[in-house]
Amino acid sequence: MRHAYGLSIPRTFEEACDPARMALLVYDMQVGVLAQIDNGPEIIGRVSTVVEAARGAGVRVFYSRHMFLPKEVSGVYALRTAMAWQHVDTVEAVRPVLLPGSPECALVPELTPTAGELVFDKITMSALAGSPLDIVLRDCRLDTILIAGVATEVGIEPTARHALDLGYLPILVTDACGHGDATAAHRALETLQFAGGTLLTNVATVTAALDRTHRREPADITG
């Protein structure tokens, strides 16, 4: 930990591991998304491990859930993105996927939120754009975001970069972040490392550090 001007500046996950200041963001662990990931069951298991560790340490847990809008209410960005992702040349050829309320849009059953956890729906890649998440984090005085989920190269990197611009410390649990394209995911992590500011860690480090917080009183989030 570095100290300057009355500030404490963490440089590792262990130094940043403070349940009173940290939230876990479970990014887009949805049925229709995990079906496209080669090692989906493995990622589900690792994310579940991180979630249980966070719960045990009193860390607030939030879930993002991506949704596509019906074509009739989609705009230019949404339709252009849908055509690119589905590799089609016309709007007519776009197939509606991850529609609100559809089975594919739901979180995988292994990651069912508790009554004290919250799911945010979004239509952007950054979980901090177009959702109340930023307001909720600031209102809870949380400035560190632990991120696990899918996919590293599609939405997790933009979320981390956006978090940095908003003054948060993003921390990626890299082996609990799935991907659809290994090369693109590796490039995304390299880009975050090059830019600086984002911390990269792994499930073993996270669970060990959060387990050590059991020797302290967990944050009181019940009022």
Backbone as a ProteinNet text record, in pm:
[ID]
protein_1_A
[PRIMARY]
MRHAYGLSIPRTFEEACDPARMALLVYDMQVGVLAQIDNGPEIIGRVSTVVEAARGAGVRVFYSRHMFLPKEVSGVYALRTAMAWQHVDTVEAVRPVLLPGSPECALVPELTPTAGELVFDKITMSALAGSPLDIVLRDCRLDTILIAGVATEVGIEPTARHALDLGYLPILVTDACGHGDATAAHRALETLQFAGGTLLTNVATVTAALDRTHRREPADITG
[TERTIARY]
84.6	0	88.4	53.8	123.5	34.5	99.4	24.6	76.4	-15.3	22.7	-96.7	-70.4	-174	-296.9	-273.8	-384.1	-462.1	-410.9	-478.1	-401.8	-475.9	-416.2	-439.5	-331.8	-337.4	-303.2	-405.2	-377.7	-314.4	-223.8	-157.1	-176.7	-239.8	-269.2	-411.2	-463.2	-596.9	-600.8	-497.9	-495.3	-506.5	-438.9	-445.4	-581	-645.7	-774.6	-892.9	-867.4	-974.7	-1036.1	-1131.7	-1203.2	-1353	-1422.3	-1565.3	-1650.4	-1603.9	-1680.3	-1674.6	-1578.4	-1560.8	-1576	-1597.6	-1593	-1728.1	-1758.3	-1875	-1828.7	-1904	-1880.4	-1983	-1935.4	-2022.6	-2013.1	-2124.3	-2132.9	-2187.9	-2102	-2133.6	-2195.8	-2323.4	-2393.5	-2384.5	-2399.9	-2397.4	-2536.5	-2572.1	-2706.2	-2707.7	-2821.6	-2836.2	-2794.4	-2843.3	-2814.6	-2672.2	-2603.5	-2464.1	-2371.5	-2395.8	-2309.8	-2317.7	-2428.9	-2441.9	-2342.1	-2285	-2190.1	-2044.4	-2023.9	-1890.1	-1848.3	-1732.8	-1688.9	-1678.8	-1623.4	-1606.5	-1706.6	-1830.7	-1934.1	-1948.7	-1962.2	-1977.7	-1860.3	-1739.4	-1621.9	-1627.8	-1666.4	-1676.9	-1787.4	-1899.6	-2008	-1958.3	-1882.4	-1828.6	-1735.4	-1648.7	-1554.2	-1624.4	-1720.1	-1794.8	-1874.2	-1933.2	-2008	-1918.1	-1794.3	-1698.9	-1672.3	-1654.7	-1629.9	-1752.2	-1870.9	-1993.6	-2006.1	-1983.4	-1994.4	-1891.8	-1771	-1668.4	-1708.3	-1763.8	-1808	-1920.9	-2016.9	-2126.4	-2074.6	-1981.6	-1928.2	-1855.7	-1796.8	-1720.3	-1806.8	-1934.6	-2020.2	-2006.1	-1951.8	-1937.9	-2072.8	-2115.3	-2239.9	-2221.9	-2326.8	-2319.6	-2425.8	-2381.7	-2470.9	-2452.8	-2560	-2557.4	-2601.1	-2527.9	-2574.7	-2636.6	-2734.8	-2803.4	-2828.6	-2766.7	-2781.4	-2913.3	-2974.9	-3096.7	-3095.9	-3152	-3173.9	-3320.2	-3344.3	-3480.1	-3548.8	-3681.1	-3750.4	-3707.7	-3699.5	-3649	-3728.9	-3858.8	-3945.1	-3908.5	-3841.6	-3802.7	-3650.6	-3578.4	-3432.5	-3389.9	-3280.1	-3227.1	-3110.4	-3040.4	-2931	-2820.7	-2777.3	-2670	-2709.7	-2831.7	-2875.9	-2887	-2942	-2959.3	-2826	-2738.7	-2607.1	-2528.4	-2534.1	-2464.2	-2521.8	-2654.3	-2718.1	-2678.1	-2674.8	-2634	-2489	-2402.5	-2261	-2242.9	-2308	-2291.7	-2352.1	-2461.3	-2527.2	-2479.7	-2386.4	-2326.7	-2432.9	-2523.1	-2625.3	-2617	-2673.9	-2661.3	-2786.4	-2895.9	-3020	-3085.1	-3164.2	-3239.1	-3340.2	-3397.4	-3496.6	-3439.1	-3309.3	-3246.6	-3206.1	-3214.7	-3177.6	-3278	-3227.5	-3313.3	-3313.8	-3430	-3434.9	-3373.4	-3278.6	-3215.9	-3207.8	-3198.7	-3189.8	-3297.8	-3417.9	-3528.1	-3568.3	-3610.5	-3653.3	-3759.8	-3740	-3836.2	-3817.6	-3726.2	-3704.6	-3616.8	-3626.6	-3540.9	-3392.9	-3355.9	-3215.1	-3160.2	-3248.1	-3204.8	-3180.5	-3236.5	-3227.2	-3085.3	-3053	-2926.6	-2927.9	-2810.3	-2803.1	-2848.9	-2917.1	-2975.4	-2873	-2748.8	-2644.8	-2613	-2654	-2623.2	-2752.8	-2834.7	-2960.4	-2933.1	-2967.4	-2941.9	-3022.6	-2966.6	-3040.1	-3130.9	-3210.1	-3301.4	-3226.4	-3101.5	-3023.4	-2932.3	-2947.6	-2866.8	-2956.1	-2895.4	-2976	-2926.2	-3021.8	-2992	-3024.3	-2928.7	-2949.3	-2957.3	-3062.9	-3070.2	-3001.5	-2938.2	-2865.4	-2875.7	-2851	-2848.1	-2714.9	-2618.6	-2486.1	-2380.8	-2260.2	-2153.5	-2102.3	-2084.8	-2044.3	-2162.1	-2140.4	-2246.3	-2274.6	-2189.9	-2207.4	-2278.1	-2310.4	-2380.5	-2524.9	-2616.9	-2756.9	-2818.6	-2755.7	-2813.6	-2792.8	-2866.2	-2849.3	-2725.4	-2644.5	-2535	-2441.1	-2402	-2309.5	-2367	-2493.7	-2557.1	-2561.7	-2597.6	-2607.1	-2470.9	-2366.8	-2232.5	-2188.4	-2209	-2167.2	-2247.3	-2377.2	-2460.5	-2420.7	-2370	-2322	-2176.7	-2117.5	-1976.9	-1881	-1907.2	-1822.2	-1738.6	-1607.4	-1520.4	-1434.6	-1457.4	-1381.1	-1478.8	-1457.4	-1550	-1475.5	-1509.3	-1456.3	-1546.1	-1487.3	-1567	-1536.2	-1644.1	-1634.3	-1753.5	-1739	-1850.8	-1805	-1891.5	-1860.1	-1918.2	-1854	-1730.2	-1621.5	-1498.8	-1387.1	-1372.1	-1376.5	-1344.7	-1462.5	-1584.1	-1702.9	-1749.7	-1775.5	-1832.3	-1751.6	-1668.5	-1594.5	-1485.4	-1411.5	-1310.7	-1373.4	-1481.5	-1542.6	-1591	-1639.9	-1684.5	-1567.3	-1455.1	-1337	-1284.9	-1278.3	-1226.9	-1321.5	-1450.3	-1548.3	-1537.5	-1520.2	-1505.9	-1386	-1276.2	-1158.4	-1189	-1258.6	-1291.7	-1383.7	-1461	-1552.7	-1489	-1361.6	-1291.1	-1295.9	-1345.7	-1347.4	-1216.3	-1191.1	-1083.2	-1144.7	-1130.4	-1181.7	-1078.9	-1128.9	-1043.6	-1106	-1035	-1085.4	-1034.6	-1126.8	-1089.4	-1072.3	-952.3	-931.9	-973.9	-951.4	-989.5	-1137.4	-1209.4	-1355.1	-1421.4	-1346.4	-1399.4	-1390.7	-1504.4	-1505.1	-1491.6	-1474.6	-1458.6	-1512.9	-1547.1	-1587.4	-1473.4	-1378.2	-1262.3	-1138	-1057.2	-941.2	-841.3	-817.4	-721.3	-768.3	-895.2	-949.5	-949.9	-979.5	-980.2	-839.8	-740.9	-602.1	-561	-600.1	-568.7	-636.7	-759.1	-830.8	-758.6	-712.1	-639.3	-507.1	-439.3	-314.5	-338.5	-448.8	-481.8	-506.2	-578.4	-604.7	-475.1	-387.2	-258.7	-174.2	-174.3	-95.7	-147.2	-279.5	-337.7	-315.1	-305.9	-284.8	-414.4	-410.6	-526.1	-610.9	-627.5	-706.8	-617.6	-665.6	-592.5	-645	-554.3	-591.3	-556	-649.6	-625.9	-688.3	-698.2	-754.6	-841	-912.1	-1007.5	-939.6	-824.1	-756.1	-718.9	-666.8	-628.3	-749.3	-856.6	-978.7	-1038.8	-1054.3	-1117.2	-1032.5	-900.8	-814.5	-823.3	-819.7	-824.7	-959.9	-1068.4	-1200.6	-1222.2	-1165.7	-1178	-1111.3	-1001	-931.8	-1016.6	-1109	-1193.6	-1294.4	-1311.1	-1402.2	-1355.8	-1228.1	-1177.1	-1213.2	-1274	-1325.4	-1476.7	-1543.7	-1688.6	-1721.8	-1814.2	-1852.4	-1926.6	-1925.5	-1995.3	-2142.5	-2200.3	-2341.5	-2422.1	-2491.8	-2570.6	-2719.2	-2754.5	-2894.7	-2965.2	-2891.4	-2954.3	-2981.4
-119.2	0	124.5	218.3	346.3	452.1	550.9	655.9	791.5	880.8	1015.8	1109.4	1229.5	1333.3	1284.8	1200.8	1149.6	1037.7	985.7	880.4	748.3	638.1	505.2	450.4	406.8	367.2	218.3	131.5	-13.2	-50.1	-147.4	-193.1	-341.9	-412	-554.5	-579.4	-697.4	-729.6	-738.3	-797.4	-810.2	-673.7	-573.7	-439.1	-373.5	-408.3	-346.6	-422	-536.5	-623.1	-569.3	-481	-422.1	-434.4	-528.2	-548	-423.2	-328.9	-206.4	-112.6	-138	-48.3	-119.6	-250.5	-329.4	-392.2	-401.1	-473.3	-578.9	-687.4	-789	-768.8	-754.2	-747.7	-879.9	-952	-1076.1	-1037	-1042	-984.3	-1086.2	-1065.2	-1133.3	-1286.2	-1344.7	-1491.2	-1545.3	-1535.1	-1568	-1698	-1761.2	-1889.8	-1879.1	-1776.5	-1762.6	-1720.4	-1662.5	-1622.6	-1740	-1809.3	-1922	-2034.6	-2042.6	-2146.4	-2126	-2006	-1976.5	-1987.9	-2024.1	-2032.9	-2179.6	-2211.4	-2351	-2414.8	-2341.9	-2396.7	-2335	-2319.9	-2257.3	-2316.1	-2450	-2507.8	-2475.6	-2474.4	-2442.2	-2297.8	-2205.1	-2064.7	-2046	-2115.7	-2107.7	-2150.6	-2258.7	-2305.8	-2205.8	-2144.4	-2047.8	-1921.4	-1873	-1754.1	-1783.8	-1901.1	-1939.4	-1938.3	-1983.1	-1981.5	-1839.3	-1747.9	-1608.3	-1547.3	-1578.2	-1526.2	-1572.9	-1700.5	-1752.4	-1688.2	-1665.8	-1600.1	-1456.8	-1387.6	-1249.5	-1244.7	-1333.4	-1337.3	-1360.8	-1453.7	-1485.1	-1368.9	-1283.1	-1168.1	-1042.9	-1049.8	-933.2	-834.1	-880.4	-794	-789.1	-670.7	-658.3	-719.6	-789.6	-860.1	-804.4	-765.8	-715.9	-802.3	-815.4	-893.8	-804.5	-811.1	-744.8	-850.4	-807	-897.4	-820.4	-868.5	-797.3	-836.2	-737.6	-767.4	-690.6	-754	-687.7	-646.6	-535.9	-484.6	-544	-550.1	-586.6	-492.6	-544.5	-463.5	-336.1	-341.4	-225.6	-105.3	-128.4	-16.9	-5.5	-75.1	-65	53	117	229	188.2	289.3	265.1	181.3	219.5	145.3	-0.8	-22	-157.6	-243.1	-187.2	-264.5	-289.8	-189.4	-207.8	-316.3	-311.7	-411.3	-550.3	-561.2	-691	-749.4	-666.6	-716.1	-763.2	-688.8	-726.6	-857.7	-871.8	-992.2	-1115.2	-1095	-1208.9	-1232.7	-1148.8	-1164.2	-1164.9	-1066.3	-1051.7	-909.7	-890.3	-762	-675.8	-730.1	-653.4	-663.2	-562.1	-564.3	-677.7	-705.5	-812.3	-947.9	-965.2	-1094.2	-1109	-1002.2	-1007.1	-1092.3	-1185.4	-1268.5	-1211.4	-1189.8	-1140.3	-1242.1	-1199.6	-1286.3	-1209.9	-1284.1	-1226	-1119.8	-1149.7	-1056.7	-1059.5	-945.1	-941.9	-1047.6	-1123.7	-1225.8	-1359.8	-1368.9	-1496.3	-1588.1	-1720.3	-1812.3	-1785.3	-1744.3	-1719.4	-1598.3	-1504.9	-1382.5	-1405.3	-1511.9	-1537	-1572.9	-1543.1	-1588	-1740.2	-1801.2	-1946.4	-1983.3	-2096.7	-2130.2	-2144.7	-2176.3	-2189.1	-2055.5	-1944.8	-1811.8	-1736	-1794.3	-1730.8	-1627.8	-1500.9	-1398.1	-1423.2	-1384.4	-1389.2	-1266.6	-1261.8	-1148.2	-1016.7	-1024	-902.7	-864.6	-931.3	-902.3	-849.2	-780.8	-710	-736	-748	-767.7	-639.3	-593.8	-477.1	-521.2	-480.9	-504.2	-389.5	-421.4	-319.7	-350.3	-247.4	-266.2	-218.7	-190.6	-145.1	-245.6	-234.2	-324.5	-291.4	-164.4	-125.9	-140.7	-210.3	-226.7	-97.5	3.4	131.6	234	197.7	289.1	244.8	338.2	306.3	217.9	208.8	132.5	212.5	180.3	254.1	213.3	122.3	65.5	172.1	268.6	372.7	449.6	486.5	561.4	478.1	350.4	263.3	245.5	222.4	205.9	329.9	445.5	569.4	593.7	564.3	586.3	494.1	374.5	279.6	305.4	409.6	446.2	334.1	272.3	164.6	217.1	197.2	250.1	142.9	16.5	-94.8	-196.3	-236.6	-328.4	-454.5	-564.4	-695.4	-752.7	-796.7	-837.3	-981.7	-1060	-1196.5	-1218.7	-1308.2	-1335.5	-1351.5	-1316	-1328.3	-1209.1	-1167	-1220.2	-1112	-1157.3	-1065.3	-967	-1018	-936	-853.5	-883.2	-814.5	-705.2	-739.9	-641.8	-613.9	-708.6	-688.4	-583.7	-589.5	-485.5	-346	-321.5	-188.3	-145.5	-240.4	-207	-161.8	-233.6	-196.2	-59	-33.3	95.8	209.3	184.9	284.7	309.2	201.6	215.2	304	284.9	368.5	515.9	544.1	682.7	745.4	662.9	714	717.6	678.3	687	562.2	452.5	326.1	250.1	154.4	58.9	-72.4	-106.1	-234.5	-345.4	-461.6	-577.2	-696.1	-752.9	-866.4	-997.4	-1088.5	-1224.2	-1302.6	-1302.1	-1342.8	-1486.1	-1580.1	-1718	-1743.8	-1640.8	-1647.9	-1553.8	-1516	-1434.6	-1517.9	-1560.5	-1642.5	-1560.6	-1629.8	-1561	-1648.8	-1582.5	-1654.1	-1669.1	-1575.4	-1576.2	-1558.6	-1662.2	-1661	-1552.5	-1534.7	-1434	-1293.6	-1265.7	-1134	-1110.4	-1213.7	-1200.2	-1170.5	-1241.3	-1216.5	-1074.2	-1028.9	-892	-789.7	-819.4	-728.7	-715	-825.6	-820.4	-747.1	-770.5	-698	-547.4	-508.8	-367.3	-304.4	-374.6	-322.5	-310.3	-408.9	-401.9	-286.4	-267.6	-159.4	-23.6	-7.8	121	151.5	47.3	67.6	98.5	80.2	114.9	-3.8	-99.4	-218.9	-325.2	-388.7	-498.1	-631.1	-725.3	-859.9	-958.6	-1048.1	-1146.2	-1278.4	-1374.7	-1505.1	-1554.3	-1663.3	-1713.4	-1749	-1815.5	-1858.1	-1738.2	-1633.8	-1514.1	-1446.6	-1437.3	-1372.2	-1447.2	-1578.3	-1654.9	-1653.5	-1659.9	-1656.7	-1521.9	-1413.7	-1280.4	-1254.5	-1294.2	-1273.2	-1361.7	-1481.2	-1569.3	-1508.2	-1438.4	-1375.3	-1266.6	-1208.5	-1103.4	-1160.8	-1293.1	-1353.7	-1328.5	-1296.8	-1269.5	-1128.9	-1052.8	-921.4	-923.8	-828.5	-817.8	-779.8	-851.8	-812.5	-680	-613.4	-486.2	-505.7	-414	-419.5	-360.1	-445.5	-395.8	-418.1	-447	-473.5	-353	-249	-132.2	-159.3
0	0	0	-85.3	-87	-22.7	42.6	111.6	66.3	32.5	-9.1	6.1	56.9	68.7	144.9	244.4	323.1	256.8	145.5	70.4	82.8	81.5	76.2	-64.3	-129.8	-269.9	-280.7	-296.4	-305	-437.6	-433.5	-555.4	-580.2	-487.1	-502.8	-454.5	-490.3	-442.4	-290.7	-231.8	-86.3	-19.2	-74.8	-17.5	-40.4	-150.8	-184	-123.6	-60	-12.4	116.3	101.5	214.3	185.8	252	223.6	241.6	321.7	343.7	223.9	132.6	18.1	-115.6	-111.6	-234.6	-266.9	-396.5	-446	-545.1	-554.2	-656.9	-766.9	-889.9	-1005.9	-1080.9	-1087.4	-1164.1	-1300.6	-1401.6	-1531.8	-1627	-1661.5	-1771.6	-1770.2	-1652.6	-1642.9	-1676.1	-1802.3	-1849.8	-1929.5	-1929.5	-1998.4	-2144.8	-2214.7	-2356.3	-2386.7	-2288.5	-2306.3	-2277.2	-2167.1	-2129.8	-2231.6	-2303.9	-2406.3	-2519.2	-2530.4	-2636.7	-2589.9	-2464.1	-2406.4	-2398.5	-2454	-2459.2	-2320.9	-2224.5	-2089.9	-1993.7	-2039.3	-1958.5	-1819.1	-1804.3	-1669.9	-1576.8	-1631.9	-1551	-1501.5	-1589.1	-1550	-1446.2	-1465.5	-1367.7	-1229.9	-1224.8	-1097.3	-1031.7	-1111.9	-1055.7	-1008.9	-1088.3	-1046.9	-920.1	-911.7	-791.8	-668.6	-684.9	-574	-527.8	-622.6	-587.5	-518	-569.2	-508.2	-363.5	-338.3	-201.8	-109.7	-159.1	-78.5	-46.8	-146.4	-124.2	-21.4	-34.6	62	203	216.8	348.4	412.4	329.4	380.3	395.9	359.4	370.7	257.5	143.4	25.8	-47.6	-84.4	-160.8	-299.4	-345.6	-473.4	-567.5	-688.3	-791.7	-916.9	-994.1	-1116.8	-1232.3	-1342.6	-1464.4	-1554.4	-1632.7	-1724	-1853.5	-1961.7	-2088.7	-2154.9	-2217.3	-2291.2	-2422.3	-2524.6	-2652.3	-2659.4	-2723.8	-2735.9	-2858.8	-2857.4	-2981.8	-3093.8	-3213.7	-3325.5	-3344.9	-3314	-3337.4	-3250.3	-3138.1	-3051	-3039.6	-3126.6	-3128.8	-3215.2	-3174.2	-3250.7	-3338.4	-3388	-3482.4	-3419.5	-3299.5	-3231.7	-3211.6	-3161.3	-3130.5	-3256.6	-3361.3	-3484.4	-3554.5	-3554.7	-3617	-3542.5	-3408.1	-3327.9	-3351.4	-3356.9	-3378.6	-3513.9	-3617.6	-3748.5	-3747.6	-3679.3	-3672.9	-3597.9	-3484.2	-3403.3	-3469.7	-3541.8	-3605.4	-3748.8	-3794.5	-3927.7	-4037.5	-4029.6	-4132.8	-4188.2	-4305.8	-4375.4	-4370.8	-4321	-4318.1	-4180.8	-4148.6	-4023.6	-4023.9	-4139.4	-4149.1	-4109.4	-4132.1	-4102	-3955.5	-3879.6	-3737.6	-3661	-3581.5	-3496.2	-3355.2	-3296	-3158.2	-3062.2	-2981.1	-2880.9	-2749.3	-2639	-2505	-2481.8	-2528.4	-2505.7	-2359	-2303.3	-2162.6	-2134.4	-2028.4	-1990.1	-2056.9	-2153.9	-2223.2	-2137.8	-2156.6	-2080.5	-2103.6	-2225	-2256.7	-2180.8	-2146	-2078.3	-1928.8	-1875.4	-1731.6	-1689.4	-1564.6	-1507.5	-1496.4	-1507	-1491.3	-1350.5	-1333.4	-1202.4	-1091.4	-1125.9	-1022.7	-956.2	-1018.7	-966	-936.9	-854.8	-815.7	-706.6	-728.9	-627.4	-500.1	-388	-262.4	-253.3	-147.7	-129.2	-111.3	-64.9	-42.3	-156.8	-271.6	-389.3	-500.4	-597.3	-695.7	-837.4	-931.1	-1072.6	-1147.3	-1229.9	-1315.2	-1460.3	-1529.8	-1673.2	-1746.7	-1859.6	-1935.3	-2083.9	-2165.1	-2310.6	-2368.2	-2281.4	-2323.4	-2277.8	-2333.3	-2293.3	-2152.9	-2121.8	-1987.4	-1893	-1782.7	-1683.2	-1608.4	-1630.3	-1561.9	-1648.8	-1772.5	-1862.8	-1876.6	-1860.7	-1881	-1775.3	-1657.4	-1547.1	-1418.7	-1312.4	-1185.7	-1107.3	-1160.3	-1081.2	-1026.8	-1108.8	-1064.4	-945.4	-953.5	-845.3	-717.7	-731.1	-614.4	-547.9	-627.3	-571.4	-496.1	-555.7	-490.2	-362.5	-366.4	-249.8	-135.2	-169	-67.6	-28	-85.6	-57.4	-95.4	-210.3	-260.2	-375.7	-369.8	-474.3	-540.9	-505.9	-562.2	-619.3	-745.5	-812.2	-852.3	-788.7	-823.5	-932.9	-1044.1	-1160	-1198.8	-1217.2	-1269.5	-1360.9	-1458.6	-1548.9	-1692	-1785.8	-1929	-2005.4	-2107.8	-2161.5	-2151.1	-2128.7	-2108.7	-2223.7	-2346.4	-2462.7	-2511.8	-2464.2	-2514.2	-2419	-2294.1	-2202.6	-2078.2	-2036	-1911.8	-1929.4	-2040.9	-2064.2	-2069.3	-2147.6	-2146	-2008	-1928.7	-1793.6	-1707.8	-1717.4	-1639.3	-1679.6	-1809.1	-1855.4	-1815.6	-1822.7	-1781.5	-1631	-1554.5	-1409.6	-1373.9	-1444.4	-1420	-1444.9	-1554.3	-1587.4	-1483.4	-1413.7	-1311.6	-1173.5	-1164.1	-1037.5	-951.4	-1004.8	-930.7	-951.5	-862.8	-882.4	-931.1	-1059.8	-1108.8	-1086.5	-1043.3	-1020.7	-1093.1	-1189.1	-1265.8	-1207	-1180.3	-1140.1	-1269.5	-1323	-1462.4	-1491.2	-1397.6	-1425.1	-1397.6	-1352.4	-1338.8	-1438.2	-1541.9	-1651.2	-1779.3	-1829.8	-1949.6	-2076.2	-2188.2	-2315.9	-2428.8	-2537.2	-2656.9	-2754.7	-2749.2	-2838.7	-2753.7	-2743.7	-2655	-2693.6	-2823	-2867.3	-2830.7	-2856.1	-2823.9	-2673.3	-2595.1	-2449.7	-2397.4	-2450.4	-2410.4	-2444.8	-2562.7	-2604.4	-2512.6	-2470.3	-2380.8	-2247.2	-2193.3	-2066.2	-2081.6	-2192.9	-2218.9	-2228.4	-2291.9	-2305.4	-2168.8	-2081.6	-1947.9	-1868	-1882	-1811.5	-1863.4	-1994.5	-2053.8	-2008.5	-2005.9	-1967.8	-1820.5	-1738.7	-1596.1	-1523.9	-1391.2	-1309.9	-1270.8	-1362	-1332.8	-1268.9	-1162.9	-1101.5	-1154.9	-1176.7	-1221.3	-1110.6	-1080.5	-976	-1017.8	-925.3	-957.9	-842.9	-868	-769.7	-638.1	-644.2	-521.5	-434.9	-496.5	-421.3	-359.8	-437	-389	-270.9	-286.3	-179.1	-52.2	-65.7	52.7	123.2	46.4	106.8	171.4	104.4	162.5	284.4	282.3	398.3	520.7	500.4	613.1	677.6	601.5	659	757.1	760.9	857.7	1000.4	1017.2	1150.3	1196.6	1103.7	1139.5	1127.8	1188.7	1175.2	1032.9	963.3	827.2	827.5	712.5	702.1	733.4	812.3	847.7	733.2	657.5	545.3	568.6	697.1	727.3	785.3	822.4	883.6	1029.7
[MASK]
+++++++++++++++++++++++++++++++++++++++++++++++++++++++++++++++++++++++++++++++++++++++++++++++++++++++++++++++++++++++++++++++++++++++++++++++++++++++++++++++++++++++++++++++++++++++++++++++++++++++++++++++++++++++++++++++

